Amino acid sequence: MNADIHERALRLIDAWHVEGISTPDRVWLEAHLADCEACAARAAATERVIQAVRRNTIAVDPALVSTTQARVRGQARAMQENQSRLRAVWISCALSWILGALTAPLLWQGIAWIGRRLELSQAIWILAFTLCWIAPASLVAAFAAWKYSDASEAARTRRH
């Protein structure tokens, strides 16, 4: 139990400086640091390192900073666009599967009826059903791959 308390304290010390911690955790940590010299020393050492890093300044060309900021913003916009496109693709896929499952029995009956009317062998009309089932998804996948390759080529061209 005692090792768990110290481990928790060390995790909270690190988290406090990186992402912040909740008020109850901060209250617990401050109380623990008041009682535990080892954890208090670790907290003090961590604070000294952070202060030393903050004191070191690095001169950076303002043009580099603005270029980097512009690229980061552009990348963030591209990621948002991709995320919205991906959401639309997932919704489309879900609808496609639902509609496919609902219409499969009708398609099967229709192709079987045509196969019997034209006196085709069962293997041929089963193949026709399979092609009708696969063709729309295959066409969409080919179109998406084509558009993706165009987008990738445009992105490569913009970078150079």
NUDO-80954 format. One record per atom (N, C-alpha, C): atom name; x, y, z; residue number from 0. Coordinates in Angstrom, 2 decimals. Layout:
residues N
a,east,north,up,k
CA,X,Y,Z,NUM
...
//
This chain:
residues 160
a,east,north,up,k
N,0.83,-1.19,0.00,0
CA,0.00,0.00,0.00,0
C,0.87,1.24,0.00,0
N,1.94,1.28,0.82,1
CA,2.79,2.43,0.93,1
C,3.46,2.74,-0.41,1
N,3.92,1.71,-1.13,2
CA,4.54,1.92,-2.43,2
C,3.52,2.48,-3.42,2
N,2.28,2.03,-3.31,3
CA,1.23,2.55,-4.18,3
C,0.99,4.03,-3.95,3
N,1.07,4.46,-2.70,4
CA,0.87,5.88,-2.38,4
C,1.98,6.72,-3.00,4
N,3.23,6.25,-2.88,5
CA,4.35,6.99,-3.45,5
C,4.30,6.98,-4.98,5
N,3.88,5.86,-5.54,6
CA,3.75,5.77,-7.00,6
C,2.68,6.75,-7.49,6
N,1.58,6.81,-6.76,7
CA,0.51,7.76,-7.12,7
C,1.03,9.19,-7.02,7
N,1.78,9.48,-5.97,8
CA,2.32,10.82,-5.79,8
C,3.25,11.19,-6.95,8
N,4.12,10.26,-7.35,9
CA,5.04,10.54,-8.46,9
C,4.29,10.76,-9.77,9
N,3.26,9.97,-10.01,10
CA,2.43,10.18,-11.23,10
C,1.76,11.54,-11.19,10
N,1.24,11.92,-10.02,11
CA,0.56,13.22,-9.91,11
C,1.54,14.38,-10.05,11
N,2.76,14.22,-9.53,12
CA,3.77,15.27,-9.69,12
C,4.04,15.51,-11.17,12
N,4.23,14.43,-11.91,13
CA,4.48,14.56,-13.35,13
C,3.28,15.13,-14.08,13
N,2.10,14.65,-13.74,14
CA,0.89,15.12,-14.42,14
C,0.62,16.59,-14.11,14
N,0.93,17.02,-12.89,15
CA,0.69,18.40,-12.47,15
C,1.40,19.37,-13.41,15
N,2.61,19.02,-13.82,16
CA,3.40,19.91,-14.67,16
C,3.09,19.75,-16.15,16
N,2.49,18.67,-16.54,17
CA,2.23,18.44,-17.95,17
C,0.81,18.85,-18.33,17
N,-0.18,18.23,-17.71,18
CA,-1.56,18.49,-18.11,18
C,-2.42,19.08,-17.00,18
N,-1.86,19.18,-15.80,19
CA,-2.63,19.66,-14.67,19
C,-3.38,18.52,-14.01,19
N,-3.77,18.73,-12.77,20
CA,-4.50,17.69,-12.04,20
C,-5.72,18.33,-11.39,20
N,-6.66,17.49,-11.01,21
CA,-7.90,17.97,-10.40,21
C,-7.61,18.52,-9.00,21
N,-8.53,19.31,-8.51,22
CA,-8.39,19.92,-7.18,22
C,-8.25,18.87,-6.08,22
N,-9.10,17.81,-6.05,23
CA,-8.91,16.79,-5.00,23
C,-7.54,16.12,-5.07,23
N,-7.05,15.85,-6.29,24
CA,-5.73,15.25,-6.42,24
C,-4.64,16.22,-5.94,24
N,-4.80,17.49,-6.27,25
CA,-3.81,18.48,-5.85,25
C,-3.78,18.60,-4.32,25
N,-4.96,18.60,-3.70,26
CA,-5.03,18.68,-2.23,26
C,-4.36,17.45,-1.61,26
N,-4.65,16.27,-2.17,27
CA,-4.05,15.03,-1.65,27
C,-2.53,15.08,-1.81,27
N,-2.08,15.52,-3.01,28
CA,-0.65,15.56,-3.28,28
C,0.07,16.53,-2.35,28
N,-0.50,17.71,-2.15,29
CA,0.13,18.68,-1.26,29
C,0.22,18.15,0.17,29
N,-0.82,17.45,0.62,30
CA,-0.78,16.85,1.96,30
C,0.29,15.76,2.03,30
N,0.39,14.96,0.97,31
CA,1.39,13.89,0.95,31
C,2.80,14.48,0.92,31
N,3.00,15.52,0.15,32
CA,4.33,16.14,0.06,32
C,4.75,16.76,1.39,32
N,3.78,17.22,2.15,33
CA,4.10,17.78,3.47,33
C,4.59,16.69,4.42,33
N,4.14,15.45,4.22,34
CA,4.51,14.35,5.11,34
C,5.67,13.49,4.59,34
N,5.92,13.48,3.29,35
CA,6.90,12.55,2.70,35
C,8.08,13.34,2.11,35
N,9.24,13.18,2.73,36
CA,10.43,13.92,2.28,36
C,10.90,13.46,0.91,36
N,10.83,12.17,0.64,37
CA,11.31,11.65,-0.65,37
C,10.47,12.20,-1.80,37
N,9.17,12.17,-1.65,38
CA,8.30,12.68,-2.71,38
C,8.42,14.20,-2.83,38
N,8.61,14.89,-1.69,39
CA,8.80,16.34,-1.71,39
C,10.09,16.69,-2.43,39
N,11.14,15.89,-2.21,40
CA,12.41,16.12,-2.91,40
C,12.24,15.90,-4.41,40
N,11.48,14.87,-4.77,41
CA,11.23,14.62,-6.19,41
C,10.45,15.78,-6.81,41
N,9.45,16.29,-6.11,42
CA,8.66,17.41,-6.61,42
C,9.53,18.64,-6.77,42
N,10.41,18.90,-5.79,43
CA,11.30,20.06,-5.87,43
C,12.28,19.91,-7.03,43
N,12.82,18.70,-7.23,44
CA,13.75,18.46,-8.33,44
C,13.05,18.66,-9.67,44
N,11.83,18.17,-9.78,45
CA,11.07,18.34,-11.01,45
C,10.83,19.82,-11.28,45
N,10.49,20.56,-10.26,46
CA,10.25,22.00,-10.41,46
C,11.53,22.71,-10.84,46
N,12.69,22.32,-10.26,47
CA,13.96,22.94,-10.64,47
C,14.29,22.67,-12.10,47
N,14.06,21.45,-12.56,48
CA,14.33,21.12,-13.95,48
C,13.43,21.93,-14.88,48
N,12.17,22.03,-14.54,49
CA,11.24,22.80,-15.38,49
C,11.65,24.26,-15.43,49
N,12.04,24.83,-14.29,50
CA,12.48,26.23,-14.26,50
C,13.76,26.42,-15.08,50
N,14.66,25.45,-15.01,51
CA,15.91,25.55,-15.79,51
C,15.61,25.52,-17.29,51
N,14.70,24.66,-17.69,52
CA,14.33,24.58,-19.10,52
C,13.66,25.87,-19.54,52
N,12.83,26.44,-18.70,53
CA,12.14,27.69,-19.05,53
C,13.11,28.87,-19.15,53
N,14.19,28.85,-18.36,54
CA,15.16,29.95,-18.40,54
C,15.97,29.94,-19.69,54
N,16.15,28.77,-20.27,55
CA,16.91,28.69,-21.52,55
C,16.04,29.20,-22.66,55
N,16.56,30.18,-23.34,56
CA,15.84,30.72,-24.49,56
C,16.58,30.35,-25.76,56
N,15.83,30.16,-26.78,57
CA,16.40,29.81,-28.07,57
C,15.94,30.85,-29.06,57
N,16.90,31.43,-29.76,58
CA,16.55,32.43,-30.77,58
C,16.11,31.71,-32.04,58
N,14.91,32.03,-32.48,59
CA,14.36,31.40,-33.67,59
C,14.00,32.49,-34.66,59
N,14.31,32.23,-35.91,60
CA,13.99,33.18,-36.97,60
C,12.47,33.34,-37.05,60
N,11.95,34.58,-37.01,61
CA,10.50,34.78,-37.08,61
C,9.87,34.19,-38.34,61
N,10.60,34.16,-39.43,62
CA,10.05,33.57,-40.66,62
C,9.82,32.07,-40.47,62
N,10.74,31.43,-39.74,63
CA,10.57,30.00,-39.46,63
C,9.35,29.76,-38.60,63
N,9.15,30.63,-37.61,64
CA,8.00,30.50,-36.72,64
C,6.71,30.66,-37.51,64
N,6.62,31.69,-38.35,65
CA,5.38,31.91,-39.11,65
C,5.14,30.80,-40.12,65
N,6.21,30.31,-40.75,66
CA,6.06,29.20,-41.70,66
C,5.57,27.95,-40.98,66
N,6.15,27.68,-39.82,67
CA,5.74,26.50,-39.04,67
C,4.29,26.62,-38.59,67
N,3.91,27.80,-38.12,68
CA,2.53,28.00,-37.70,68
C,1.57,27.81,-38.87,68
N,1.93,28.34,-40.03,69
CA,1.06,28.18,-41.21,69
C,0.92,26.71,-41.58,69
N,2.03,25.97,-41.52,70
CA,1.95,24.54,-41.87,70
C,1.13,23.76,-40.85,70
N,1.29,24.10,-39.59,71
CA,0.51,23.41,-38.55,71
C,-0.97,23.70,-38.73,71
N,-1.31,24.96,-39.00,72
CA,-2.72,25.31,-39.23,72
C,-3.27,24.59,-40.46,72
N,-2.47,24.55,-41.53,73
CA,-2.90,23.84,-42.73,73
C,-3.10,22.36,-42.48,73
N,-2.19,21.78,-41.72,74
CA,-2.32,20.35,-41.39,74
C,-3.55,20.11,-40.53,74
N,-3.83,21.03,-39.59,75
CA,-5.02,20.89,-38.74,75
C,-6.28,20.97,-39.58,75
N,-6.32,21.91,-40.54,76
CA,-7.48,22.01,-41.43,76
C,-7.65,20.74,-42.25,76
N,-6.54,20.22,-42.78,77
CA,-6.61,18.99,-43.58,77
C,-7.10,17.83,-42.73,77
N,-6.66,17.75,-41.48,78
CA,-7.11,16.67,-40.61,78
C,-8.60,16.80,-40.31,78
N,-9.09,18.02,-40.12,79
CA,-10.53,18.21,-39.89,79
C,-11.33,17.81,-41.11,79
N,-10.86,18.19,-42.29,80
CA,-11.56,17.82,-43.52,80
C,-11.58,16.31,-43.70,80
N,-10.44,15.67,-43.45,81
CA,-10.38,14.21,-43.57,81
C,-11.31,13.54,-42.57,81
N,-11.39,14.11,-41.37,82
CA,-12.26,13.52,-40.35,82
C,-13.72,13.62,-40.77,82
N,-14.12,14.78,-41.32,83
CA,-15.51,14.91,-41.75,83
C,-15.79,14.00,-42.95,83
N,-14.82,13.86,-43.85,84
CA,-15.00,12.94,-44.98,84
C,-15.11,11.50,-44.50,84
N,-14.26,11.16,-43.55,85
CA,-14.28,9.80,-43.03,85
C,-15.61,9.49,-42.35,85
N,-16.16,10.47,-41.64,86
CA,-17.46,10.28,-41.00,86
C,-18.52,10.01,-42.07,86
N,-18.47,10.78,-43.17,87
CA,-19.43,10.57,-44.24,87
C,-19.27,9.19,-44.87,87
N,-18.04,8.74,-45.01,88
CA,-17.80,7.40,-45.57,88
C,-18.38,6.33,-44.66,88
N,-18.18,6.45,-43.35,89
CA,-18.72,5.46,-42.42,89
C,-20.25,5.44,-42.44,89
N,-20.85,6.61,-42.52,90
CA,-22.32,6.67,-42.59,90
C,-22.79,6.02,-43.88,90
N,-22.10,6.32,-44.98,91
CA,-22.47,5.71,-46.26,91
C,-22.32,4.20,-46.23,91
N,-21.25,3.73,-45.61,92
CA,-21.04,2.28,-45.51,92
C,-22.15,1.63,-44.70,92
N,-22.51,2.25,-43.60,93
CA,-23.57,1.69,-42.76,93
C,-24.89,1.63,-43.52,93
N,-25.23,2.72,-44.20,94
CA,-26.46,2.72,-44.99,94
C,-26.41,1.68,-46.10,94
N,-25.25,1.56,-46.74,95
CA,-25.10,0.58,-47.81,95
C,-25.34,-0.84,-47.29,95
N,-24.76,-1.16,-46.14,96
CA,-24.95,-2.50,-45.59,96
C,-26.39,-2.75,-45.18,96
N,-27.01,-1.74,-44.60,97
CA,-28.41,-1.90,-44.19,97
C,-29.30,-2.11,-45.41,97
N,-29.13,-1.24,-46.41,98
CA,-29.95,-1.37,-47.62,98
C,-29.64,-2.66,-48.36,98
N,-28.36,-3.04,-48.38,99
CA,-27.98,-4.29,-49.03,99
C,-28.62,-5.49,-48.36,99
N,-28.63,-5.49,-47.04,100
CA,-29.23,-6.60,-46.31,100
C,-30.75,-6.64,-46.53,100
N,-31.37,-5.46,-46.63,101
CA,-32.82,-5.43,-46.82,101
C,-33.23,-5.82,-48.25,101
N,-32.40,-5.48,-49.23,102
CA,-32.78,-5.75,-50.62,102
C,-32.22,-7.07,-51.16,102
N,-31.31,-7.72,-50.46,103
CA,-30.71,-8.96,-50.95,103
C,-31.74,-10.04,-51.27,103
N,-32.73,-10.26,-50.40,104
CA,-33.72,-11.29,-50.74,104
C,-34.50,-10.96,-52.02,104
N,-34.82,-9.68,-52.21,105
CA,-35.54,-9.29,-53.43,105
C,-34.67,-9.49,-54.66,105
N,-33.41,-9.09,-54.57,106
CA,-32.49,-9.27,-55.70,106
C,-32.32,-10.76,-56.00,106
N,-32.18,-11.58,-54.96,107
CA,-32.04,-13.02,-55.15,107
C,-33.26,-13.60,-55.87,107
N,-34.44,-13.23,-55.41,108
CA,-35.66,-13.74,-56.05,108
C,-35.78,-13.26,-57.49,108
N,-35.45,-12.00,-57.73,109
CA,-35.54,-11.46,-59.09,109
C,-34.58,-12.15,-60.05,109
N,-33.34,-12.33,-59.64,110
CA,-32.37,-12.98,-60.52,110
C,-32.72,-14.46,-60.69,110
N,-33.20,-15.11,-59.64,111
CA,-33.62,-16.52,-59.77,111
C,-34.79,-16.63,-60.74,111
N,-35.73,-15.70,-60.69,112
CA,-36.88,-15.72,-61.59,112
C,-36.41,-15.53,-63.03,112
N,-35.50,-14.57,-63.25,113
CA,-34.97,-14.35,-64.61,113
C,-34.21,-15.59,-65.08,113
N,-33.41,-16.18,-64.19,114
CA,-32.65,-17.38,-64.55,114
C,-33.56,-18.53,-64.94,114
N,-34.68,-18.71,-64.21,115
CA,-35.61,-19.79,-64.56,115
C,-36.34,-19.47,-65.86,115
N,-36.71,-18.21,-66.05,116
CA,-37.43,-17.80,-67.27,116
C,-36.57,-18.01,-68.51,116
N,-35.27,-17.69,-68.38,117
CA,-34.37,-17.85,-69.52,117
C,-33.75,-19.23,-69.58,117
N,-34.15,-20.08,-68.64,118
CA,-33.66,-21.46,-68.55,118
C,-32.14,-21.51,-68.45,118
N,-31.60,-20.65,-67.59,119
CA,-30.16,-20.63,-67.33,119
C,-29.85,-21.61,-66.21,119
N,-28.62,-22.09,-66.22,120
CA,-28.25,-23.00,-65.14,120
C,-28.17,-22.21,-63.83,120
N,-28.32,-22.92,-62.75,121
CA,-28.31,-22.28,-61.44,121
C,-26.97,-21.59,-61.18,121
N,-25.88,-22.16,-61.65,122
CA,-24.55,-21.57,-61.44,122
C,-24.46,-20.19,-62.10,122
N,-25.08,-20.03,-63.26,123
CA,-25.01,-18.75,-63.97,123
C,-25.79,-17.68,-63.23,123
N,-27.00,-17.99,-62.78,124
CA,-27.75,-16.93,-62.11,124
C,-27.24,-16.65,-60.71,124
N,-26.57,-17.64,-60.07,125
CA,-25.90,-17.36,-58.79,125
C,-24.71,-16.43,-59.04,125
N,-23.99,-16.66,-60.13,126
CA,-22.89,-15.78,-60.50,126
C,-23.42,-14.37,-60.80,126
N,-24.55,-14.27,-61.47,127
CA,-25.15,-12.97,-61.76,127
C,-25.53,-12.25,-60.47,127
N,-26.10,-12.98,-59.52,128
CA,-26.44,-12.38,-58.23,128
C,-25.18,-11.86,-57.53,128
N,-24.13,-12.68,-57.53,129
CA,-22.87,-12.29,-56.88,129
C,-22.30,-11.03,-57.52,129
N,-22.31,-10.97,-58.84,130
CA,-21.80,-9.78,-59.53,130
C,-22.64,-8.55,-59.22,130
N,-23.95,-8.72,-59.21,131
CA,-24.82,-7.59,-58.86,131
C,-24.58,-7.14,-57.43,131
N,-24.22,-8.06,-56.56,132
CA,-23.99,-7.74,-55.15,132
C,-22.64,-7.02,-54.99,132
N,-21.64,-7.46,-55.75,133
CA,-20.29,-6.93,-55.58,133
C,-20.03,-5.68,-56.42,133
N,-20.66,-5.56,-57.57,134
CA,-20.34,-4.48,-58.51,134
C,-20.45,-3.08,-57.92,134
N,-21.52,-2.71,-57.23,135
CA,-21.59,-1.34,-56.71,135
C,-20.45,-1.01,-55.75,135
N,-20.15,-1.92,-54.85,136
CA,-19.07,-1.67,-53.89,136
C,-17.73,-1.59,-54.60,136
N,-17.54,-2.42,-55.61,137
CA,-16.28,-2.40,-56.35,137
C,-16.11,-1.10,-57.11,137
N,-17.17,-0.61,-57.71,138
CA,-17.11,0.66,-58.42,138
C,-16.82,1.82,-57.47,138
N,-17.46,1.83,-56.32,139
CA,-17.21,2.89,-55.34,139
C,-15.78,2.81,-54.82,139
N,-15.28,1.62,-54.56,140
CA,-13.91,1.46,-54.08,140
C,-12.91,1.94,-55.13,140
N,-13.15,1.61,-56.38,141
CA,-12.26,2.07,-57.46,141
C,-12.29,3.59,-57.57,141
N,-13.48,4.17,-57.48,142
CA,-13.60,5.63,-57.55,142
C,-12.89,6.29,-56.37,142
N,-13.05,5.74,-55.18,143
CA,-12.40,6.29,-54.00,143
C,-10.88,6.19,-54.11,143
N,-10.38,5.07,-54.61,144
CA,-8.94,4.92,-54.80,144
C,-8.41,5.92,-55.82,144
N,-9.16,6.13,-56.87,145
CA,-8.76,7.10,-57.89,145
C,-8.72,8.51,-57.30,145
N,-9.75,8.89,-56.55,146
CA,-9.79,10.22,-55.94,146
C,-8.67,10.37,-54.90,146
N,-8.40,9.30,-54.14,147
CA,-7.35,9.37,-53.14,147
C,-6.00,9.56,-53.80,147
N,-5.75,8.86,-54.91,148
CA,-4.47,9.01,-55.59,148
C,-4.34,10.42,-56.16,148
N,-5.43,11.01,-56.66,149
CA,-5.40,12.39,-57.14,149
C,-5.11,13.35,-56.00,149
N,-5.74,13.15,-54.85,150
CA,-5.52,14.02,-53.69,150
C,-4.10,13.88,-53.17,150
N,-3.56,12.67,-53.16,151
CA,-2.20,12.45,-52.70,151
C,-1.21,13.14,-53.63,151
N,-1.45,13.04,-54.92,152
CA,-0.57,13.68,-55.90,152
C,-0.63,15.20,-55.77,152
N,-1.82,15.74,-55.53,153
CA,-1.95,17.19,-55.35,153
C,-1.24,17.65,-54.09,153
N,-1.32,16.86,-53.03,154
CA,-0.64,17.21,-51.77,154
C,0.88,17.16,-51.96,154
N,1.37,16.16,-52.69,155
CA,2.80,16.07,-52.96,155
C,3.28,17.26,-53.78,155
N,2.47,17.67,-54.75,156
CA,2.82,18.79,-55.60,156
C,2.87,20.09,-54.79,156
N,1.92,20.27,-53.86,157
CA,1.90,21.48,-53.02,157
C,3.12,21.55,-52.12,157
N,3.59,20.40,-51.62,158
CA,4.72,20.39,-50.70,158
C,6.01,20.78,-51.39,158
N,6.12,20.50,-52.68,159
CA,7.39,20.75,-53.38,159
C,7.37,22.00,-54.17,159
//
